[in-house]
Amino acid sequence: MFDGNNHLPYTEEMPTSPTSVYGSSKLEGERIALKHDKTIVIRTSWLYSTFKNNFAKTIHKLSKEKESLSVVYDQIGTPTYAFDLAIAIFQIVDQSIRENNFAKGVYHYSNEGVCSWYDFAKIIVDKSYSKCKIIPIESKEYPTPVKRPFYSVLNKGKIKKTFHLEIPYWQDSLNEFFKNLNNN
């Protein structure tokens, strides 16, 4: 949604500026969805879970197989545990129905705190009890066809205030991820 050139967390009111076809298509999807009366759009970032392929599962797996991994350190954001996002969505729906206070609009949700992909990977490897070394690299050293924003931290003030949500810290949620991963 955003170009990543900001230095403060992005609010829902800030101008969007997608840098890829993926971001542009998400923005167009928001515009179409918001034409309907009963619509809430929730933007999130760095989503991971115990299901399917995602960064956390990939780093966990590769840290068991490799001696080292190179991970970018100059992209900053916030990991979001899909379980926490699902709970928040259920709370919003329940509250909207029970208290009859539906609040149409765009909202940001991610776990609390910020880190780089490198920081995230480092903690995943530690929690994986792996000796894999995580090597910090710049984005320019990791060629990818998709341009990723350097800063993608979302301001969650609106969703917290509107729906009275308490949002977990990302490292606490990562602990829950590992509990659930190990139980599967």
MODELLER restraints for C-alpha pairs under 7 A, 6 or more apart:
rsr = mdl.restraints
at = mdl.atoms
rsr.add(forms.Gaussian(group=physical.xy_distance, feature=features.Distance(at['CA:1:A'], at['CA:16:A']), mean=5.35, stdev=0.5))
rsr.add(forms.Gaussian(group=physical.xy_distance, feature=features.Distance(at['CA:1:A'], at['CA:17:A']), mean=5.80, stdev=0.5))
rsr.add(forms.Gaussian(group=physical.xy_distance, feature=features.Distance(at['CA:1:A'], at['CA:18:A']), mean=4.61, stdev=0.5))
rsr.add(forms.Gaussian(group=physical.xy_distance, feature=features.Distance(at['CA:1:A'], at['CA:23:A']), mean=5.32, stdev=0.5))
rsr.add(forms.Gaussian(group=physical.xy_distance, feature=features.Distance(at['CA:1:A'], at['CA:27:A']), mean=6.46, stdev=0.5))
rsr.add(forms.Gaussian(group=physical.xy_distance, feature=features.Distance(at['CA:2:A'], at['CA:16:A']), mean=5.02, stdev=0.5))
rsr.add(forms.Gaussian(group=physical.xy_distance, feature=features.Distance(at['CA:2:A'], at['CA:17:A']), mean=4.71, stdev=0.5))
rsr.add(forms.Gaussian(group=physical.xy_distance, feature=features.Distance(at['CA:2:A'], at['CA:18:A']), mean=5.21, stdev=0.5))
rsr.add(forms.Gaussian(group=physical.xy_distance, feature=features.Distance(at['CA:3:A'], at['CA:17:A']), mean=5.31, stdev=0.5))
rsr.add(forms.Gaussian(group=physical.xy_distance, feature=features.Distance(at['CA:3:A'], at['CA:18:A']), mean=5.73, stdev=0.5))
rsr.add(forms.Gaussian(group=physical.xy_distance, feature=features.Distance(at['CA:3:A'], at['CA:19:A']), mean=5.78, stdev=0.5))
rsr.add(forms.Gaussian(group=physical.xy_distance, feature=features.Distance(at['CA:3:A'], at['CA:149:A']), mean=5.71, stdev=0.5))
rsr.add(forms.Gaussian(group=physical.xy_distance, feature=features.Distance(at['CA:4:A'], at['CA:149:A']), mean=4.26, stdev=0.5))
rsr.add(forms.Gaussian(group=physical.xy_distance, feature=features.Distance(at['CA:4:A'], at['CA:150:A']), mean=5.09, stdev=0.5))
rsr.add(forms.Gaussian(group=physical.xy_distance, feature=features.Distance(at['CA:4:A'], at['CA:151:A']), mean=4.36, stdev=0.5))
rsr.add(forms.Gaussian(group=physical.xy_distance, feature=features.Distance(at['CA:4:A'], at['CA:152:A']), mean=5.64, stdev=0.5))
rsr.add(forms.Gaussian(group=physical.xy_distance, feature=features.Distance(at['CA:5:A'], at['CA:150:A']), mean=6.89, stdev=0.5))
rsr.add(forms.Gaussian(group=physical.xy_distance, feature=features.Distance(at['CA:5:A'], at['CA:151:A']), mean=6.41, stdev=0.5))
rsr.add(forms.Gaussian(group=physical.xy_distance, feature=features.Distance(at['CA:6:A'], at['CA:151:A']), mean=6.61, stdev=0.5))
rsr.add(forms.Gaussian(group=physical.xy_distance, feature=features.Distance(at['CA:9:A'], at['CA:153:A']), mean=4.81, stdev=0.5))
rsr.add(forms.Gaussian(group=physical.xy_distance, feature=features.Distance(at['CA:9:A'], at['CA:154:A']), mean=4.85, stdev=0.5))
rsr.add(forms.Gaussian(group=physical.xy_distance, feature=features.Distance(at['CA:9:A'], at['CA:155:A']), mean=4.85, stdev=0.5))
rsr.add(forms.Gaussian(group=physical.xy_distance, feature=features.Distance(at['CA:10:A'], at['CA:153:A']), mean=6.25, stdev=0.5))
rsr.add(forms.Gaussian(group=physical.xy_distance, feature=features.Distance(at['CA:10:A'], at['CA:154:A']), mean=4.78, stdev=0.5))
rsr.add(forms.Gaussian(group=physical.xy_distance, feature=features.Distance(at['CA:10:A'], at['CA:155:A']), mean=5.27, stdev=0.5))
rsr.add(forms.Gaussian(group=physical.xy_distance, feature=features.Distance(at['CA:11:A'], at['CA:154:A']), mean=6.46, stdev=0.5))
rsr.add(forms.Gaussian(group=physical.xy_distance, feature=features.Distance(at['CA:11:A'], at['CA:155:A']), mean=5.10, stdev=0.5))
rsr.add(forms.Gaussian(group=physical.xy_distance, feature=features.Distance(at['CA:12:A'], at['CA:106:A']), mean=6.34, stdev=0.5))
rsr.add(forms.Gaussian(group=physical.xy_distance, feature=features.Distance(at['CA:12:A'], at['CA:107:A']), mean=6.26, stdev=0.5))
rsr.add(forms.Gaussian(group=physical.xy_distance, feature=features.Distance(at['CA:12:A'], at['CA:108:A']), mean=6.77, stdev=0.5))
rsr.add(forms.Gaussian(group=physical.xy_distance, feature=features.Distance(at['CA:18:A'], at['CA:24:A']), mean=5.43, stdev=0.5))
rsr.add(forms.Gaussian(group=physical.xy_distance, feature=features.Distance(at['CA:19:A'], at['CA:147:A']), mean=6.73, stdev=0.5))
rsr.add(forms.Gaussian(group=physical.xy_distance, feature=features.Distance(at['CA:20:A'], at['CA:146:A']), mean=6.87, stdev=0.5))
rsr.add(forms.Gaussian(group=physical.xy_distance, feature=features.Distance(at['CA:20:A'], at['CA:147:A']), mean=6.69, stdev=0.5))
rsr.add(forms.Gaussian(group=physical.xy_distance, feature=features.Distance(at['CA:30:A'], at['CA:41:A']), mean=6.68, stdev=0.5))
rsr.add(forms.Gaussian(group=physical.xy_distance, feature=features.Distance(at['CA:33:A'], at['CA:39:A']), mean=6.55, stdev=0.5))
rsr.add(forms.Gaussian(group=physical.xy_distance, feature=features.Distance(at['CA:38:A'], at['CA:104:A']), mean=6.17, stdev=0.5))
rsr.add(forms.Gaussian(group=physical.xy_distance, feature=features.Distance(at['CA:39:A'], at['CA:104:A']), mean=5.38, stdev=0.5))
rsr.add(forms.Gaussian(group=physical.xy_distance, feature=features.Distance(at['CA:39:A'], at['CA:105:A']), mean=6.61, stdev=0.5))
rsr.add(forms.Gaussian(group=physical.xy_distance, feature=features.Distance(at['CA:40:A'], at['CA:104:A']), mean=5.16, stdev=0.5))
rsr.add(forms.Gaussian(group=physical.xy_distance, feature=features.Distance(at['CA:40:A'], at['CA:105:A']), mean=5.07, stdev=0.5))
rsr.add(forms.Gaussian(group=physical.xy_distance, feature=features.Distance(at['CA:40:A'], at['CA:106:A']), mean=5.97, stdev=0.5))
rsr.add(forms.Gaussian(group=physical.xy_distance, feature=features.Distance(at['CA:41:A'], at['CA:105:A']), mean=6.21, stdev=0.5))
rsr.add(forms.Gaussian(group=physical.xy_distance, feature=features.Distance(at['CA:41:A'], at['CA:106:A']), mean=4.67, stdev=0.5))
rsr.add(forms.Gaussian(group=physical.xy_distance, feature=features.Distance(at['CA:41:A'], at['CA:107:A']), mean=6.12, stdev=0.5))
rsr.add(forms.Gaussian(group=physical.xy_distance, feature=features.Distance(at['CA:42:A'], at['CA:106:A']), mean=5.92, stdev=0.5))
rsr.add(forms.Gaussian(group=physical.xy_distance, feature=features.Distance(at['CA:42:A'], at['CA:107:A']), mean=4.84, stdev=0.5))
rsr.add(forms.Gaussian(group=physical.xy_distance, feature=features.Distance(at['CA:42:A'], at['CA:108:A']), mean=5.58, stdev=0.5))
rsr.add(forms.Gaussian(group=physical.xy_distance, feature=features.Distance(at['CA:42:A'], at['CA:109:A']), mean=6.52, stdev=0.5))
rsr.add(forms.Gaussian(group=physical.xy_distance, feature=features.Distance(at['CA:43:A'], at['CA:107:A']), mean=6.16, stdev=0.5))
rsr.add(forms.Gaussian(group=physical.xy_distance, feature=features.Distance(at['CA:43:A'], at['CA:108:A']), mean=4.82, stdev=0.5))
rsr.add(forms.Gaussian(group=physical.xy_distance, feature=features.Distance(at['CA:43:A'], at['CA:109:A']), mean=6.11, stdev=0.5))
rsr.add(forms.Gaussian(group=physical.xy_distance, feature=features.Distance(at['CA:44:A'], at['CA:108:A']), mean=6.01, stdev=0.5))
rsr.add(forms.Gaussian(group=physical.xy_distance, feature=features.Distance(at['CA:44:A'], at['CA:109:A']), mean=5.11, stdev=0.5))
rsr.add(forms.Gaussian(group=physical.xy_distance, feature=features.Distance(at['CA:44:A'], at['CA:110:A']), mean=5.48, stdev=0.5))
rsr.add(forms.Gaussian(group=physical.xy_distance, feature=features.Distance(at['CA:45:A'], at['CA:78:A']), mean=6.48, stdev=0.5))
rsr.add(forms.Gaussian(group=physical.xy_distance, feature=features.Distance(at['CA:45:A'], at['CA:79:A']), mean=6.38, stdev=0.5))
rsr.add(forms.Gaussian(group=physical.xy_distance, feature=features.Distance(at['CA:45:A'], at['CA:80:A']), mean=6.15, stdev=0.5))
rsr.add(forms.Gaussian(group=physical.xy_distance, feature=features.Distance(at['CA:45:A'], at['CA:110:A']), mean=6.12, stdev=0.5))
rsr.add(forms.Gaussian(group=physical.xy_distance, feature=features.Distance(at['CA:46:A'], at['CA:78:A']), mean=6.37, stdev=0.5))
rsr.add(forms.Gaussian(group=physical.xy_distance, feature=features.Distance(at['CA:46:A'], at['CA:79:A']), mean=4.66, stdev=0.5))
rsr.add(forms.Gaussian(group=physical.xy_distance, feature=features.Distance(at['CA:46:A'], at['CA:80:A']), mean=5.64, stdev=0.5))
rsr.add(forms.Gaussian(group=physical.xy_distance, feature=features.Distance(at['CA:47:A'], at['CA:79:A']), mean=6.09, stdev=0.5))
rsr.add(forms.Gaussian(group=physical.xy_distance, feature=features.Distance(at['CA:47:A'], at['CA:80:A']), mean=4.70, stdev=0.5))
rsr.add(forms.Gaussian(group=physical.xy_distance, feature=features.Distance(at['CA:47:A'], at['CA:81:A']), mean=5.94, stdev=0.5))
rsr.add(forms.Gaussian(group=physical.xy_distance, feature=features.Distance(at['CA:47:A'], at['CA:82:A']), mean=6.05, stdev=0.5))
rsr.add(forms.Gaussian(group=physical.xy_distance, feature=features.Distance(at['CA:48:A'], at['CA:54:A']), mean=5.53, stdev=0.5))
rsr.add(forms.Gaussian(group=physical.xy_distance, feature=features.Distance(at['CA:48:A'], at['CA:55:A']), mean=6.59, stdev=0.5))
rsr.add(forms.Gaussian(group=physical.xy_distance, feature=features.Distance(at['CA:48:A'], at['CA:56:A']), mean=6.20, stdev=0.5))
rsr.add(forms.Gaussian(group=physical.xy_distance, feature=features.Distance(at['CA:48:A'], at['CA:80:A']), mean=6.26, stdev=0.5))
rsr.add(forms.Gaussian(group=physical.xy_distance, feature=features.Distance(at['CA:48:A'], at['CA:81:A']), mean=5.28, stdev=0.5))
rsr.add(forms.Gaussian(group=physical.xy_distance, feature=features.Distance(at['CA:48:A'], at['CA:82:A']), mean=5.78, stdev=0.5))
rsr.add(forms.Gaussian(group=physical.xy_distance, feature=features.Distance(at['CA:49:A'], at['CA:81:A']), mean=5.87, stdev=0.5))
rsr.add(forms.Gaussian(group=physical.xy_distance, feature=features.Distance(at['CA:49:A'], at['CA:82:A']), mean=5.39, stdev=0.5))
rsr.add(forms.Gaussian(group=physical.xy_distance, feature=features.Distance(at['CA:49:A'], at['CA:177:A']), mean=6.80, stdev=0.5))
rsr.add(forms.Gaussian(group=physical.xy_distance, feature=features.Distance(at['CA:50:A'], at['CA:57:A']), mean=6.97, stdev=0.5))
rsr.add(forms.Gaussian(group=physical.xy_distance, feature=features.Distance(at['CA:50:A'], at['CA:177:A']), mean=6.58, stdev=0.5))
rsr.add(forms.Gaussian(group=physical.xy_distance, feature=features.Distance(at['CA:50:A'], at['CA:181:A']), mean=5.61, stdev=0.5))
rsr.add(forms.Gaussian(group=physical.xy_distance, feature=features.Distance(at['CA:56:A'], at['CA:124:A']), mean=6.73, stdev=0.5))
rsr.add(forms.Gaussian(group=physical.xy_distance, feature=features.Distance(at['CA:59:A'], at['CA:121:A']), mean=6.37, stdev=0.5))
rsr.add(forms.Gaussian(group=physical.xy_distance, feature=features.Distance(at['CA:59:A'], at['CA:124:A']), mean=6.87, stdev=0.5))
rsr.add(forms.Gaussian(group=physical.xy_distance, feature=features.Distance(at['CA:60:A'], at['CA:124:A']), mean=6.21, stdev=0.5))
rsr.add(forms.Gaussian(group=physical.xy_distance, feature=features.Distance(at['CA:60:A'], at['CA:125:A']), mean=6.18, stdev=0.5))
rsr.add(forms.Gaussian(group=physical.xy_distance, feature=features.Distance(at['CA:60:A'], at['CA:128:A']), mean=6.11, stdev=0.5))
rsr.add(forms.Gaussian(group=physical.xy_distance, feature=features.Distance(at['CA:63:A'], at['CA:125:A']), mean=6.14, stdev=0.5))
rsr.add(forms.Gaussian(group=physical.xy_distance, feature=features.Distance(at['CA:63:A'], at['CA:130:A']), mean=6.05, stdev=0.5))
rsr.add(forms.Gaussian(group=physical.xy_distance, feature=features.Distance(at['CA:63:A'], at['CA:132:A']), mean=5.26, stdev=0.5))
rsr.add(forms.Gaussian(group=physical.xy_distance, feature=features.Distance(at['CA:64:A'], at['CA:130:A']), mean=6.16, stdev=0.5))
rsr.add(forms.Gaussian(group=physical.xy_distance, feature=features.Distance(at['CA:66:A'], at['CA:132:A']), mean=6.30, stdev=0.5))
rsr.add(forms.Gaussian(group=physical.xy_distance, feature=features.Distance(at['CA:67:A'], at['CA:132:A']), mean=4.66, stdev=0.5))
rsr.add(forms.Gaussian(group=physical.xy_distance, feature=features.Distance(at['CA:67:A'], at['CA:133:A']), mean=6.19, stdev=0.5))
rsr.add(forms.Gaussian(group=physical.xy_distance, feature=features.Distance(at['CA:68:A'], at['CA:132:A']), mean=4.99, stdev=0.5))
rsr.add(forms.Gaussian(group=physical.xy_distance, feature=features.Distance(at['CA:68:A'], at['CA:133:A']), mean=4.40, stdev=0.5))
rsr.add(forms.Gaussian(group=physical.xy_distance, feature=features.Distance(at['CA:68:A'], at['CA:134:A']), mean=5.68, stdev=0.5))
rsr.add(forms.Gaussian(group=physical.xy_distance, feature=features.Distance(at['CA:68:A'], at['CA:135:A']), mean=6.96, stdev=0.5))
rsr.add(forms.Gaussian(group=physical.xy_distance, feature=features.Distance(at['CA:69:A'], at['CA:133:A']), mean=6.34, stdev=0.5))
rsr.add(forms.Gaussian(group=physical.xy_distance, feature=features.Distance(at['CA:69:A'], at['CA:134:A']), mean=5.03, stdev=0.5))
rsr.add(forms.Gaussian(group=physical.xy_distance, feature=features.Distance(at['CA:69:A'], at['CA:135:A']), mean=5.97, stdev=0.5))
rsr.add(forms.Gaussian(group=physical.xy_distance, feature=features.Distance(at['CA:70:A'], at['CA:134:A']), mean=5.88, stdev=0.5))
rsr.add(forms.Gaussian(group=physical.xy_distance, feature=features.Distance(at['CA:70:A'], at['CA:135:A']), mean=4.59, stdev=0.5))
rsr.add(forms.Gaussian(group=physical.xy_distance, feature=features.Distance(at['CA:70:A'], at['CA:136:A']), mean=5.93, stdev=0.5))
rsr.add(forms.Gaussian(group=physical.xy_distance, feature=features.Distance(at['CA:70:A'], at['CA:137:A']), mean=6.26, stdev=0.5))
rsr.add(forms.Gaussian(group=physical.xy_distance, feature=features.Distance(at['CA:71:A'], at['CA:117:A']), mean=6.51, stdev=0.5))
rsr.add(forms.Gaussian(group=physical.xy_distance, feature=features.Distance(at['CA:71:A'], at['CA:118:A']), mean=5.18, stdev=0.5))
rsr.add(forms.Gaussian(group=physical.xy_distance, feature=features.Distance(at['CA:71:A'], at['CA:134:A']), mean=6.78, stdev=0.5))
rsr.add(forms.Gaussian(group=physical.xy_distance, feature=features.Distance(at['CA:71:A'], at['CA:135:A']), mean=6.13, stdev=0.5))
rsr.add(forms.Gaussian(group=physical.xy_distance, feature=features.Distance(at['CA:71:A'], at['CA:136:A']), mean=5.34, stdev=0.5))
rsr.add(forms.Gaussian(group=physical.xy_distance, feature=features.Distance(at['CA:71:A'], at['CA:137:A']), mean=5.79, stdev=0.5))
rsr.add(forms.Gaussian(group=physical.xy_distance, feature=features.Distance(at['CA:72:A'], at['CA:117:A']), mean=5.89, stdev=0.5))
rsr.add(forms.Gaussian(group=physical.xy_distance, feature=features.Distance(at['CA:72:A'], at['CA:118:A']), mean=5.55, stdev=0.5))
rsr.add(forms.Gaussian(group=physical.xy_distance, feature=features.Distance(at['CA:72:A'], at['CA:136:A']), mean=5.68, stdev=0.5))
rsr.add(forms.Gaussian(group=physical.xy_distance, feature=features.Distance(at['CA:72:A'], at['CA:137:A']), mean=4.73, stdev=0.5))
rsr.add(forms.Gaussian(group=physical.xy_distance, feature=features.Distance(at['CA:72:A'], at['CA:138:A']), mean=5.24, stdev=0.5))
rsr.add(forms.Gaussian(group=physical.xy_distance, feature=features.Distance(at['CA:72:A'], at['CA:139:A']), mean=5.49, stdev=0.5))
rsr.add(forms.Gaussian(group=physical.xy_distance, feature=features.Distance(at['CA:73:A'], at['CA:116:A']), mean=5.37, stdev=0.5))
rsr.add(forms.Gaussian(group=physical.xy_distance, feature=features.Distance(at['CA:73:A'], at['CA:117:A']), mean=5.86, stdev=0.5))
rsr.add(forms.Gaussian(group=physical.xy_distance, feature=features.Distance(at['CA:73:A'], at['CA:118:A']), mean=4.80, stdev=0.5))
rsr.add(forms.Gaussian(group=physical.xy_distance, feature=features.Distance(at['CA:73:A'], at['CA:136:A']), mean=5.52, stdev=0.5))
rsr.add(forms.Gaussian(group=physical.xy_distance, feature=features.Distance(at['CA:73:A'], at['CA:137:A']), mean=5.93, stdev=0.5))
rsr.add(forms.Gaussian(group=physical.xy_distance, feature=features.Distance(at['CA:73:A'], at['CA:138:A']), mean=6.09, stdev=0.5))
rsr.add(forms.Gaussian(group=physical.xy_distance, feature=features.Distance(at['CA:74:A'], at['CA:116:A']), mean=6.55, stdev=0.5))
rsr.add(forms.Gaussian(group=physical.xy_distance, feature=features.Distance(at['CA:74:A'], at['CA:138:A']), mean=5.87, stdev=0.5))
rsr.add(forms.Gaussian(group=physical.xy_distance, feature=features.Distance(at['CA:74:A'], at['CA:139:A']), mean=6.48, stdev=0.5))
rsr.add(forms.Gaussian(group=physical.xy_distance, feature=features.Distance(at['CA:74:A'], at['CA:150:A']), mean=6.31, stdev=0.5))
rsr.add(forms.Gaussian(group=physical.xy_distance, feature=features.Distance(at['CA:75:A'], at['CA:116:A']), mean=5.46, stdev=0.5))
rsr.add(forms.Gaussian(group=physical.xy_distance, feature=features.Distance(at['CA:75:A'], at['CA:117:A']), mean=6.42, stdev=0.5))
rsr.add(forms.Gaussian(group=physical.xy_distance, feature=features.Distance(at['CA:75:A'], at['CA:149:A']), mean=6.81, stdev=0.5))
rsr.add(forms.Gaussian(group=physical.xy_distance, feature=features.Distance(at['CA:75:A'], at['CA:150:A']), mean=4.24, stdev=0.5))
rsr.add(forms.Gaussian(group=physical.xy_distance, feature=features.Distance(at['CA:75:A'], at['CA:151:A']), mean=5.87, stdev=0.5))
rsr.add(forms.Gaussian(group=physical.xy_distance, feature=features.Distance(at['CA:76:A'], at['CA:114:A']), mean=6.86, stdev=0.5))
rsr.add(forms.Gaussian(group=physical.xy_distance, feature=features.Distance(at['CA:76:A'], at['CA:115:A']), mean=5.58, stdev=0.5))
rsr.add(forms.Gaussian(group=physical.xy_distance, feature=features.Distance(at['CA:76:A'], at['CA:116:A']), mean=4.38, stdev=0.5))
rsr.add(forms.Gaussian(group=physical.xy_distance, feature=features.Distance(at['CA:76:A'], at['CA:117:A']), mean=6.90, stdev=0.5))
rsr.add(forms.Gaussian(group=physical.xy_distance, feature=features.Distance(at['CA:76:A'], at['CA:150:A']), mean=5.95, stdev=0.5))
rsr.add(forms.Gaussian(group=physical.xy_distance, feature=features.Distance(at['CA:76:A'], at['CA:151:A']), mean=4.86, stdev=0.5))
rsr.add(forms.Gaussian(group=physical.xy_distance, feature=features.Distance(at['CA:76:A'], at['CA:152:A']), mean=6.20, stdev=0.5))
rsr.add(forms.Gaussian(group=physical.xy_distance, feature=features.Distance(at['CA:76:A'], at['CA:153:A']), mean=6.96, stdev=0.5))
rsr.add(forms.Gaussian(group=physical.xy_distance, feature=features.Distance(at['CA:77:A'], at['CA:114:A']), mean=5.48, stdev=0.5))
rsr.add(forms.Gaussian(group=physical.xy_distance, feature=features.Distance(at['CA:77:A'], at['CA:115:A']), mean=5.76, stdev=0.5))
rsr.add(forms.Gaussian(group=physical.xy_distance, feature=features.Distance(at['CA:77:A'], at['CA:116:A']), mean=6.23, stdev=0.5))
rsr.add(forms.Gaussian(group=physical.xy_distance, feature=features.Distance(at['CA:77:A'], at['CA:151:A']), mean=6.04, stdev=0.5))
rsr.add(forms.Gaussian(group=physical.xy_distance, feature=features.Distance(at['CA:77:A'], at['CA:152:A']), mean=4.81, stdev=0.5))
rsr.add(forms.Gaussian(group=physical.xy_distance, feature=features.Distance(at['CA:77:A'], at['CA:153:A']), mean=4.57, stdev=0.5))
rsr.add(forms.Gaussian(group=physical.xy_distance, feature=features.Distance(at['CA:78:A'], at['CA:110:A']), mean=6.36, stdev=0.5))
rsr.add(forms.Gaussian(group=physical.xy_distance, feature=features.Distance(at['CA:78:A'], at['CA:111:A']), mean=6.41, stdev=0.5))
rsr.add(forms.Gaussian(group=physical.xy_distance, feature=features.Distance(at['CA:78:A'], at['CA:113:A']), mean=6.36, stdev=0.5))
rsr.add(forms.Gaussian(group=physical.xy_distance, feature=features.Distance(at['CA:78:A'], at['CA:114:A']), mean=4.80, stdev=0.5))
rsr.add(forms.Gaussian(group=physical.xy_distance, feature=features.Distance(at['CA:78:A'], at['CA:115:A']), mean=6.07, stdev=0.5))
rsr.add(forms.Gaussian(group=physical.xy_distance, feature=features.Distance(at['CA:78:A'], at['CA:153:A']), mean=6.05, stdev=0.5))
rsr.add(forms.Gaussian(group=physical.xy_distance, feature=features.Distance(at['CA:79:A'], at['CA:110:A']), mean=6.66, stdev=0.5))
rsr.add(forms.Gaussian(group=physical.xy_distance, feature=features.Distance(at['CA:79:A'], at['CA:111:A']), mean=6.29, stdev=0.5))
rsr.add(forms.Gaussian(group=physical.xy_distance, feature=features.Distance(at['CA:79:A'], at['CA:170:A']), mean=6.16, stdev=0.5))
rsr.add(forms.Gaussian(group=physical.xy_distance, feature=features.Distance(at['CA:80:A'], at['CA:110:A']), mean=4.86, stdev=0.5))
rsr.add(forms.Gaussian(group=physical.xy_distance, feature=features.Distance(at['CA:80:A'], at['CA:111:A']), mean=5.08, stdev=0.5))
rsr.add(forms.Gaussian(group=physical.xy_distance, feature=features.Distance(at['CA:80:A'], at['CA:170:A']), mean=6.85, stdev=0.5))
rsr.add(forms.Gaussian(group=physical.xy_distance, feature=features.Distance(at['CA:81:A'], at['CA:173:A']), mean=6.25, stdev=0.5))
rsr.add(forms.Gaussian(group=physical.xy_distance, feature=features.Distance(at['CA:92:A'], at['CA:163:A']), mean=6.27, stdev=0.5))
rsr.add(forms.Gaussian(group=physical.xy_distance, feature=features.Distance(at['CA:96:A'], at['CA:102:A']), mean=4.57, stdev=0.5))
rsr.add(forms.Gaussian(group=physical.xy_distance, feature=features.Distance(at['CA:107:A'], at['CA:158:A']), mean=6.62, stdev=0.5))
rsr.add(forms.Gaussian(group=physical.xy_distance, feature=features.Distance(at['CA:107:A'], at['CA:159:A']), mean=5.66, stdev=0.5))
rsr.add(forms.Gaussian(group=physical.xy_distance, feature=features.Distance(at['CA:108:A'], at['CA:154:A']), mean=6.12, stdev=0.5))
rsr.add(forms.Gaussian(group=physical.xy_distance, feature=features.Distance(at['CA:108:A'], at['CA:155:A']), mean=6.52, stdev=0.5))
rsr.add(forms.Gaussian(group=physical.xy_distance, feature=features.Distance(at['CA:108:A'], at['CA:156:A']), mean=5.30, stdev=0.5))
rsr.add(forms.Gaussian(group=physical.xy_distance, feature=features.Distance(at['CA:108:A'], at['CA:159:A']), mean=6.51, stdev=0.5))
rsr.add(forms.Gaussian(group=physical.xy_distance, feature=features.Distance(at['CA:109:A'], at['CA:156:A']), mean=5.76, stdev=0.5))
rsr.add(forms.Gaussian(group=physical.xy_distance, feature=features.Distance(at['CA:111:A'], at['CA:167:A']), mean=5.95, stdev=0.5))
rsr.add(forms.Gaussian(group=physical.xy_distance, feature=features.Distance(at['CA:111:A'], at['CA:168:A']), mean=5.64, stdev=0.5))
rsr.add(forms.Gaussian(group=physical.xy_distance, feature=features.Distance(at['CA:111:A'], at['CA:169:A']), mean=5.50, stdev=0.5))
rsr.add(forms.Gaussian(group=physical.xy_distance, feature=features.Distance(at['CA:111:A'], at['CA:170:A']), mean=5.03, stdev=0.5))
rsr.add(forms.Gaussian(group=physical.xy_distance, feature=features.Distance(at['CA:112:A'], at['CA:167:A']), mean=6.28, stdev=0.5))
rsr.add(forms.Gaussian(group=physical.xy_distance, feature=features.Distance(at['CA:112:A'], at['CA:168:A']), mean=5.93, stdev=0.5))
rsr.add(forms.Gaussian(group=physical.xy_distance, feature=features.Distance(at['CA:112:A'], at['CA:169:A']), mean=4.37, stdev=0.5))
rsr.add(forms.Gaussian(group=physical.xy_distance, feature=features.Distance(at['CA:112:A'], at['CA:170:A']), mean=5.65, stdev=0.5))
rsr.add(forms.Gaussian(group=physical.xy_distance, feature=features.Distance(at['CA:113:A'], at['CA:169:A']), mean=6.01, stdev=0.5))
rsr.add(forms.Gaussian(group=physical.xy_distance, feature=features.Distance(at['CA:113:A'], at['CA:170:A']), mean=6.27, stdev=0.5))
rsr.add(forms.Gaussian(group=physical.xy_distance, feature=features.Distance(at['CA:118:A'], at['CA:136:A']), mean=6.09, stdev=0.5))
rsr.add(forms.Gaussian(group=physical.xy_distance, feature=features.Distance(at['CA:122:A'], at['CA:134:A']), mean=6.12, stdev=0.5))
rsr.add(forms.Gaussian(group=physical.xy_distance, feature=features.Distance(at['CA:125:A'], at['CA:132:A']), mean=6.91, stdev=0.5))
rsr.add(forms.Gaussian(group=physical.xy_distance, feature=features.Distance(at['CA:160:A'], at['CA:166:A']), mean=6.74, stdev=0.5))
